Amino acid sequence: MHPFGRRTLRGFAVTLALSVAPVAALAQAPDPAAVLDNYADLAFSGYEDALITAKALDAAIDALIADPSEATLAAAREAWKAARLPYQQTEAFRFGNPIVDEWEGRVNAWPLDEGLIDYVAASYGTESDSNALYVANVIANPLITIDGNEVDATNITPALLQDALQEAAGVESNVATGYHAIEFLLWGQDLNGTGPGAGERPYTDYSTAEHADRRAAYLKSASSLLVSDLEEMVTNWDEDGAARAALPDLGISAILTGMGSLSFGELAGERMKLGLLLHDPEEEHDCFSDNTHISHLEDARGVQNVYLGSYRRIDGSVVEGPSISDVIAARDAALDSEIKALLEDTMVKMQAMADRAEAGEAYDQQIGEGNDEGNAVVQAAINGLIAQTRGIERAVALLDLQDVSIEDSDSLSNPDAVFE
């Protein structure tokens, strides 16, 4: 099995190098090739569902642009939320597969400096030491300067967003494309802090407001790019796709790397614990829409899907087959049962967090300073993710997978560094 590339979170990674009996000795385990084939089928189905819902979002955006109103804006927002459900479940395929990890920033990068895109409130500030484009506002300015070079933004097109603005000047927070750029253009800034309420962008931003036509062009360009980017990833997982073809070399390690890295460094650490430590609503994944509770819940569901080798599609059909669970059970049934229980425990805790949000206390309120009860609910979900990662590490040890690297986060392993 060949080692493979990995992306670390803020420069930190934990490499597991453990030694026990090789996978080949598993007497009753399913054929590893069959496990990988089903894993690829799950990925294909998940990304295809993400594409289907992104096309529905694109149609809703067309309707908003053609006839801006409270109703068409609300419909576009609902379509965005629906599109997040299948996509978030695909994130378990990210870290173990370099093709996915290299692509992911085009569709789900965050956080973003929204002043690059459009108008912002005075509280946002007027400059940043780390980003010269902090308030560039390309919607209002048909000519902007990037790294000393003038860029003609007279026509806002997918190419402008992708080639000139995305991570412009090498700054990761210059996010110009993907779900979160679209989210900002549908909701606007959430100026409520850790109080109730999401963004309140008016539909008139697409009709009578200044720069309405350019704002519409930006929104449509971002939506079109999302569709084309997802089409690319669906192709990568089809029968002749590059991501599927890479799996034999990556092997079972790809599955456990993705599960562990999303569970620990990415979700428990960067997306949850960091915001909880800082009590900062800006450290919230779906911050404009107050949809973060759903985003986190579906990420956790995606990890569980991959372990069980089963995914329920948006049409209700189920894709399933030989799984890493079957591989572990053949060697150590007790460990398999333990990991299943840990995954389910995390889902219960994530659901409690989501239920609290649906009942009226949004995720940014739950992580707010002084909200001891809300903080505890979020911390319980984080603890569940950490515990399931320990189970995943035991699976890695059982199978002697020496090329598995699970992403770490200062928020979990060195929290003092967060405040430096």
C-alpha positions in Angstrom: 0.0 0.0 0.0 1.4 3.3 -1.0 1.5 6.4 1.2 -0.6 9.3 0.0 -0.8 13.1 0.4 -2.7 14.7 3.2 -3.7 18.2 4.2 -3.1 19.2 7.8 -5.2 21.6 9.8 -3.1 24.7 10.5 0.0 22.6 10.1 -0.7 19.9 12.6 -1.1 16.2 12.0 -1.0 13.0 14.1 0.5 10.0 12.4 -0.5 6.6 13.6 2.2 3.9 13.1 1.0 0.7 14.8 2.0 -2.9 14.4 -0.2 -6.0 14.5 -1.4 -8.7 12.1 -1.8 -7.6 8.4 -5.2 -7.2 6.8 -4.5 -10.1 4.4 -4.7 -12.5 7.4 -8.4 -11.7 8.1 -10.0 -15.1 7.7 -13.7 -14.1 7.3 -13.4 -10.5 6.3 -14.9 -9.4 3.0 -12.7 -8.9 0.0 -11.0 -5.5 0.5 -11.7 -4.7 -3.2 -15.4 -5.2 -2.5 -15.2 -2.8 0.5 -13.5 -0.2 -1.6 -15.9 -0.6 -4.5 -18.9 -0.1 -2.2 -17.1 2.9 -0.6 -16.8 4.4 -4.1 -20.4 3.7 -4.8 -21.4 5.6 -1.6 -19.2 8.5 -2.7 -20.7 8.6 -6.2 -24.2 8.5 -4.8 -23.6 11.2 -2.3 -22.0 13.6 -4.7 -24.7 12.9 -7.3 -27.3 13.8 -4.7 -25.3 17.0 -3.9 -25.3 17.8 -7.6 -29.1 17.2 -7.9 -29.8 19.5 -5.0 -27.3 22.1 -6.3 -29.1 22.2 -9.6 -32.4 22.8 -7.7 -30.6 25.6 -5.9 -29.4 27.0 -9.2 -33.0 27.0 -10.5 -34.2 28.7 -7.3 -31.6 31.4 -7.8 -32.7 31.9 -11.4 -36.2 32.5 -10.1 -35.0 35.0 -7.5 -33.0 36.9 -10.0 -35.9 36.9 -12.5 -38.5 38.1 -10.0 -37.0 39.3 -6.7 -39.5 39.0 -3.8 -39.8 37.8 -0.3 -41.1 34.5 -1.6 -38.3 33.8 -4.2 -35.6 34.8 -1.7 -37.1 32.4 0.9 -37.3 29.6 -1.7 -33.7 30.1 -2.7 -32.7 29.9 1.0 -34.6 26.7 1.5 -33.0 25.3 -1.6 -29.6 26.1 -0.2 -30.4 24.4 3.1 -31.6 21.3 1.2 -28.4 21.3 -0.9 -26.3 21.2 2.3 -27.8 17.9 3.5 -26.3 15.5 1.0 -23.1 17.5 0.6 -22.2 17.5 4.2 -22.5 13.7 4.3 -19.8 13.5 1.6 -17.2 15.2 3.8 -16.1 11.8 5.2 -14.6 11.1 1.7 -12.4 14.2 1.9 -9.2 13.6 3.9 -8.4 10.1 2.8 -8.7 10.9 -0.9 -6.3 13.6 -2.2 -8.4 14.3 -5.3 -11.3 15.3 -3.0 -9.2 17.2 -0.6 -7.5 19.3 -3.3 -11.0 20.1 -4.8 -12.9 20.7 -1.5 -11.8 24.4 -1.1 -13.6 25.4 -4.2 -17.0 24.4 -2.8 -16.9 24.4 1.0 -14.0 26.7 2.1 -14.6 28.8 5.2 -14.4 31.2 7.0 -14.6 33.9 4.4 -13.9 37.6 4.5 -17.2 38.6 3.0 -16.1 42.2 2.4 -14.3 40.9 -0.6 -17.7 40.1 -2.2 -20.2 42.7 -1.2 -21.1 45.5 1.3 -20.7 44.9 5.0 -21.7 46.6 8.2 -19.5 49.3 9.8 -18.7 46.9 12.6 -16.8 44.7 10.2 -14.1 47.3 10.0 -12.2 48.8 7.0 -8.9 46.9 6.9 -7.1 43.8 7.9 -3.4 43.3 8.5 -3.6 39.9 6.8 -5.8 40.7 3.9 -5.5 43.7 1.6 -8.8 42.7 -0.1 -10.7 42.6 3.2 -13.2 45.2 1.9 -12.5 45.1 -1.8 -16.3 44.7 -2.5 -16.1 43.4 -6.1 -19.8 43.9 -6.5 -19.5 47.6 -6.0 -16.1 48.0 -7.8 -15.6 47.0 -11.4 -11.9 47.5 -11.1 -9.9 46.1 -8.2 -6.2 45.7 -7.4 -4.7 42.4 -6.5 -1.0 42.1 -5.6 -0.4 45.4 -7.3 -2.2 44.4 -10.5 -5.4 45.9 -11.7 -8.1 43.3 -12.4 -11.0 44.2 -14.6 -14.2 43.1 -12.9 -16.6 44.9 -15.2 -18.2 41.5 -16.1 -18.8 39.3 -13.1 -18.4 35.8 -14.5 -17.6 32.3 -13.2 -14.1 32.7 -14.6 -13.5 35.9 -12.6 -14.6 34.3 -9.4 -12.6 31.1 -9.9 -9.4 32.4 -11.5 -9.0 35.9 -10.1 -10.9 36.1 -6.7 -10.8 32.6 -5.1 -7.9 32.8 -2.6 -6.8 36.0 -4.2 -3.3 37.2 -3.1 -2.8 33.8 -1.6 -5.2 34.6 1.3 -7.3 31.5 2.3 -10.1 33.7 3.7 -10.7 35.3 0.2 -13.4 32.7 -0.5 -15.2 33.8 -3.6 -16.9 30.5 -4.6 -18.9 27.6 -3.1 -21.7 27.1 -0.7 -20.6 29.8 1.8 -20.2 32.6 -0.8 -23.8 31.7 -2.0 -25.0 31.6 1.6 -23.6 35.1 2.2 -25.4 36.4 -0.9 -28.7 34.9 0.2 -28.6 35.9 3.9 -26.1 38.6 4.3 -24.1 39.1 7.4 -25.5 37.7 10.7 -25.1 40.8 12.9 -26.8 39.3 15.9 -23.6 38.0 17.6 -24.7 35.3 20.0 -28.2 36.6 20.1 -31.2 35.2 18.2 -31.4 35.6 14.4 -29.6 34.9 11.2 -28.7 37.2 8.4 -31.4 39.5 7.1 -30.4 40.5 3.5 -33.5 42.0 1.9 -34.8 40.7 -1.5 -34.5 44.3 -2.7 -30.7 43.7 -2.9 -31.6 42.0 -6.2 -34.1 44.6 -7.5 -33.9 48.2 -6.4 -30.7 48.3 -4.3 -27.5 49.7 -5.6 -25.5 47.3 -7.7 -28.4 44.8 -7.8 -27.5 43.6 -11.3 -23.9 42.9 -10.4 -25.0 41.2 -7.2 -27.3 39.0 -9.2 -24.4 38.2 -11.7 -22.2 37.2 -8.8 -24.8 35.0 -7.2 -25.5 33.3 -10.6 -21.8 32.8 -11.3 -21.2 31.2 -7.9 -24.2 28.9 -8.3 -23.1 27.9 -11.8 -19.6 27.1 -10.5 -21.0 25.0 -7.7 -22.9 22.9 -10.2 -19.9 22.5 -12.5 -17.6 21.6 -9.6 -20.0 19.0 -8.3 -20.3 17.6 -11.8 -16.5 17.2 -11.8 -16.6 15.3 -8.5 -19.4 13.0 -9.6 -17.3 12.1 -12.7 -14.3 11.4 -10.4 -16.3 8.7 -8.6 -18.0 7.1 -11.6 -16.9 3.7 -13.0 -13.9 5.2 -14.8 -13.3 8.1 -12.5 -9.9 9.2 -11.2 -10.9 9.1 -7.5 -12.3 5.5 -7.8 -9.2 4.4 -9.8 -6.9 5.7 -7.0 -8.6 3.6 -4.3 -6.6 0.3 -4.8 -3.4 2.1 -4.0 -4.9 4.1 -1.1 -6.6 1.0 0.3 -8.6 0.7 3.5 -6.5 3.4 5.0 -8.4 6.0 2.9 -11.6 5.1 4.7 -10.3 5.3 8.2 -8.2 8.4 7.5 -11.3 10.2 6.3 -13.4 9.0 9.2 -10.8 10.0 11.8 -9.8 13.3 10.4 -13.3 14.6 9.9 -14.3 13.4 13.4 -11.3 14.8 15.2 -9.3 17.7 13.8 -11.9 19.1 11.4 -15.3 18.8 13.1 -14.5 18.3 16.8 -11.6 20.8 16.6 -11.7 23.4 14.0 -15.5 23.6 13.5 -16.7 23.1 17.0 -14.1 23.4 19.9 -12.5 26.5 18.5 -15.7 28.5 18.5 -16.6 27.1 21.9 -13.3 28.2 23.4 -13.6 31.7 22.0 -17.4 31.9 22.4 -17.2 33.4 18.9 -20.1 33.3 16.4 -17.7 34.1 13.6 -16.2 30.6 14.2 -19.5 29.0 13.0 -19.5 26.9 9.8 -22.9 28.1 8.3 -22.7 31.4 10.1 -24.9 33.6 7.8 -27.9 31.2 7.8 -27.7 29.7 11.3 -27.7 26.3 9.7 -24.6 25.1 11.5 -26.4 22.5 13.7 -27.5 20.7 10.5 -24.1 21.0 8.9 -22.4 19.3 11.9 -25.1 16.7 12.3 -24.8 15.6 8.6 -21.0 15.5 8.9 -21.3 13.0 11.7 -23.9 11.0 9.8 -21.5 10.8 6.9 -18.8 9.2 9.1 -21.4 6.7 10.3 -22.5 6.0 6.8 -18.9 5.2 5.7 -18.3 2.9 8.6 -21.5 0.9 8.0 -21.2 1.0 4.2 -24.7 2.4 3.8 -26.1 5.7 2.5 -29.8 6.7 2.2 -30.2 8.8 -0.9 -32.4 11.8 -1.2 -35.0 9.7 -3.1 -35.2 7.3 -0.2 -33.3 4.4 -1.8 -30.3 2.9 0.0 -26.9 2.2 -1.3 -25.1 -0.5 0.8 -22.5 -3.3 0.6 -19.4 -4.7 2.2 -18.0 -2.2 4.8 -15.1 -1.4 7.0 -17.4 -2.5 9.8 -17.5 -6.0 8.3 -13.7 -6.0 8.1 -13.4 -5.1 11.8 -16.1 -7.5 12.9 -14.3 -10.4 11.2 -11.2 -9.8 13.4 -12.7 -8.4 16.6 -16.5 -8.4 16.9 -16.4 -6.6 20.2 -14.4 -3.7 18.8 -16.9 -3.4 15.9 -19.8 -3.3 18.3 -17.9 -0.7 20.3 -17.3 1.6 17.3 -20.9 1.3 16.2 -22.0 2.3 19.7 -19.6 5.2 19.7 -20.8 6.4 16.3 -24.5 6.2 17.4 -23.7 8.0 20.7 -22.2 10.9 18.7 -25.4 11.0 16.6 -27.6 11.1 19.7 -25.5 14.0 21.1 -25.5 15.8 17.7 -29.2 15.4 17.4 -29.7 16.9 20.9 -27.7 19.9 19.7 -29.7 20.1 16.5 -33.0 19.8 18.4 -32.0 22.6 20.7 -31.3 24.8 17.6 -34.6 23.9 16.0 -36.4 24.7 19.2 -35.0 28.3 19.0 -31.5 28.4 20.4 -29.2 28.5 17.3 -25.7 27.0 17.4 -24.1 30.5 17.7 -26.2 31.1 20.8 -25.3 27.6 22.2 -21.6 28.5 22.1 -22.1 32.0 23.6 -20.3 33.0 26.7 -22.3 32.5 29.8 -24.6 29.9 28.3 -23.5 27.0 30.4 -26.3 24.7 29.4 -25.8 25.4 25.7 -22.0 25.1 26.0 -22.5 21.7 27.7 -24.6 20.4 24.8 -22.0 21.4 22.3 -19.2 20.0 24.4 -21.0 16.7 24.7 -21.1 16.4 21.0 -17.4 17.2 20.8 -16.7 14.5 23.4 -18.7 12.0 21.3 -16.5 12.8 18.3 -13.3 12.5 20.3 -14.5 9.1 21.7 -15.3 7.7 18.3 -11.9 8.8 17.0 -10.3 6.7 19.8 -12.4 3.8 18.5 -11.2 4.5 14.9 -7.6 4.5 16.2 -8.1 1.1 17.7 -9.4 -0.1 14.3 -6.2 1.2 12.7 -4.1 -0.6 15.3 -6.1 -3.9 14.7 -5.5 -3.7 11.0 -1.9 -2.5 11.2 -2.5 0.4 8.9 0.7 2.4 9.1 -0.1 5.1 6.6 -3.2 6.4 8.3 -2.8 10.1 9.4 -5.6 11.6 11.5 -5.8 15.4 11.5 -5.2 17.2 14.7 -6.3 20.7 16.0 -4.8 23.1 18.5 -8.3 23.6 19.8 -8.2 20.0 21.2 -4.5 19.2 21.7 -3.0 22.6 22.6 -5.8 25.0 23.5 -3.5 27.6 25.1 -2.2 28.3 21.6 -5.6 29.4 20.6 -5.4 32.4 22.9 -1.8 33.4 21.9 
